[in-house]
Amino acid sequence: MRMGLRKTLLVAGLGAAAAYFLDPVSGRERRERLQVLIDGAMQKAPNLPLPIPMRSSGASAAKPRRSTKAASAATSGGASSS
């Protein structure tokens, strides 16, 4: 039950933010003010390091994929049929 309430509040908050910024009357001005705030914050802290991209934890991230020829050669004992 707790997770359902949390999810509902998150969706409601995102919907309210979307309605606030996408409002046809005042939304453009609000988005411009937000952009000015973000630009000012970025200029005050220009030397912050960029976040390191996360590696996926799937099996494909652990081992690189082999090409189809290499995979078929590996399964047939390395002998080529050409």
C-alpha positions, 0 to 999 in steps of 0.5 A: 500500500505504501508504494502505491501512495508514493507512486501516486504522489510522484505522478501527481507532482509530475502532472502538476509540474507539467501543467505549470510549465506547459500552461498556454498563458504563462508557461513560456515565461515560467520556462524562460525564468527557469532557464535563466536560473539554470544558466546562472547556477551553471555559471557559478559552478563551471568546474564541477565534474561530469557524472560518470556514466553507469555501466549496465549490470546485464550479462551483455555488459560483462562480456563483449559479443562475438560476431556470428562467424567467430561464434560459429567457428568457436562452436564447431571447433575452429574449423572453417568450411570454406 
